[in-house]
Amino acid sequence: MSTWTWTVFAVYLIATAALAVAGSRRSRGASGFAIGSGNMSPWMAGLTLGACLASSATFVILPGFVYAEGLPALIGFSLPLSAGLAAGLWCLAPRFQALGSGAVTVPDWLGRRYASLGLRRLFAVLNVLQLAYLVLIVVGCAYVMQHALGLGYHLCATFIVLFVFGYTALGGAWAHAFTNSAQALVMLGVATLIALAGLELWTDGSAAAHLSDTGWTAPGSKLFSTSFEVWVLPVVIGFALTTQPHLLTKALYVRGRGALAATIVLGMGSFLVFSLVLLAGLYARLDLGPGLPQDEVMARWLAATFDSEATTALVSVAILAASMSTLDGLLVAIGASVTHDLFAGTASVRTNRLVLLCLAAMTLALAWSPPDLVLLFGQLGVYGLVAASAGPLLAGLYRKQPPPAVQAAAAAMLALSVHLGAALGGLTENPGLAALAGVLVSLPVAFWPAASEPTALKTHLSAPSPT
């Protein structure tokens, strides 16, 4: 703990709070809380998207898997995953924007597309599955803050929940966009700094030698034991992850195809730079040796690597910014969905804030005693949501006439049941494989032709012009 760390951290808190206050002045009503004005600048929306794609998983948790499993984890969490995310955004976001006139959340979009209040409310409930990912972010953020500031874990977790939930409740989508844009700029610089910190390990050949020794797969790994899990599954999961409410709704932050294209390009470009932090797991293995707690690898490597107190403070605060940037995005999406969709007709900024208060209490309670591998816990919930969403969303986007709402609901619940059954029933330890199984069984249900629509399986690929 140093004066530098506390000073930089204090400056970050004050700047974030100021941006949240500025954002609150633009939030008008429940719609403004959820997606802003719908005419946000592409650079702000793009940086916000990139920061949401990265999160504390990329900056805190995933380097621990690279530390433990080497090359397979480094590959799986970078290029294939990025390819899947990019494909998902390019395939889904333009049609979601074009067909989403008037919608402010993903459940709202589904309810309008299927003309069903029941389906809208079903997905509002399913969005609460992302509570598992909120816990992941709080835990990862608390570990970094604990090592950076020398405070206790529980105090750090409590502060993070109170601070992030507080400024999100104040300003909604605009606070989320203002703070994330600034956080993303800091994250870009720090990701580059972290990658360069191990340059000597590349020049002396030790980094390449270690990666070569670990092989292309990691036998016994929960996530990367086969070539399919290293190269193919991350592409599929990346594509599916773009259906998450806090990502897909970024298409509603801007207007027009050109603005959306710029948003996606900037968001994916930022994410590729952020992925450089995965190298910290490799550096930690070479510098610190084996035996570290996997979820604490990044925090311990940072403390051991940077000699300058100012640099250590800047990097630590940037990691906290990465964690908070996705946390507030999730909060806006979940809070808006529960308020706007589950309690349709009663949505207001006040009810959004009450929902966030309840989410804060539940998140802190679950983060109080975190599981050993918090990533797998977070993936269980998030992948359950994307498995349930895939069939209804794809059918709504690419069928000329969407199927009956009851058919979409059946596809969603079948996917979720298969995912949870496979993951919790011990059929696989990889949540991605469980989610894939759920998607594969639900797609035929979602695309099954209705009796009155014999040609419903013909995909309608030409997107209508935005109205």
C-alpha positions, 0 to 999 in steps of 0.5 A: 500500500502506498500514497501513490496508490491511494492518490490515483485511486481517489482521483479515479473515484472522483472522476468516475463520480463526476462522469456519473453525475454528468450522465445523470443529467441526460437520463430522462425517464426509463427509456433514457436510463436504459439506452440513453438518447438512442443517438450516442456518438459511435466513438463513445458507444464503441469504447463502451462496447469494447470495455463491456466485452473485456471486463474483469474476466479478461483483466483479472480471471483469464490470465490465471487460466493462461498461468495454469494451462499455457498455450491452449488457454492463451489461444482459446481466450483470444483469437477464436473468441474474438472471431466469434464475438466479431461474427456475432456482432456483425450478424446480429446487431444490424438486424437487431437495430433495424427491427428494434424500433422503439425497443429499449431492452432485449426482452422488450425487443423479443416481446415486440417481435413475437407480439407477446408480453409473456415472452417479454416477461420470461426473458426479463426473469432469465436475465437475472441469471447474469447475477452469477457474472456480477459475482464474478466481477465483484470477486475479481475486482475485490482481489485486485483492490485487496492487493493494491490497497492492502484492505480486507477482501470483504471490505473491498467487495462491499465498497465495490458494490456500493460504489458501482451500484450507486453511480449506475443508479444515479445515471443509467446508460449515460453514466455507463457510457461516460464512465466506460469511455474514460475507463476504456482509454485507460485500459488500452494504455495499461493493456499495452504496458502489461504486454510490454512488461514481459518483453525480455521473456520473449527476447530471451526465448523463455516465453516461447519455450514455455508455450511450446512445452505446454502443447496445443491442448491441456489434458485434464483441463475443465475448458481446453482438454481437446482441440475442439475446446481450444479452436472451435467452441470459443468461436461458437461461444463468442457468437452466442455471447453477443446475445447478452443484453448489455452487449446487443443493446449497444445497437440501440445506442446509435442510429443508422448502419454507418454509426453501428458499423463504426461502433462495432469496429471500435469495440472489437479493435479495443477488445483485441488490445485488451486481450494482450493482458492474457500474457500476464498469466504467461509472465507470472508462470515464468517470473513467480513459478507454479503454485499460486491461487489461480484467481489471484495470479494477476493481482500477485504478478502486478505487485511483484512486477512494477517497481515504480509505485506510480506505475503500480498504482496506475495499472491496479486502478486500470484493472479496477476500471476494467472490472467496473466497466462491465459491472455497470453495463450489466447493471443497466441491462439487468435493472432496465429489463426487470423494471421495464419488462417484468413490471411493464407499465410501471417503469421509471428511474425510481423503480430502476434504482430500487431494482439495483438496490436489490441486485446489490444485496444479492450480489454482495451476499453471493460474493461474500464467500466466492467459489474456488474457480469463480469463472466457472460459476459466472459462466454457468449463469451467463451461458445459461442465458445465452443458450436460452436466448439463441433460438428465439433471437435467431428465429426473430431476426432471420425468419420472415415471420417469427414463430408463435411465442409459445414455440420461442418460449419452449425453445428457450426453456429446453435450451436452459434445461439441457445446459443446466442438466449437462453442467450440474448433472456432471456430464461435462465440466465445461459450461461452454459445452453444456451451453452448446448442447442447449443451443443445438437442441433448441434451434430446431424447435425455434425454427420449426415451421408453424402449420400456417407457415410451410416455408418458415424455415427459409431464412430471410437474410435481407435486413430492412432499412432502419425506420 
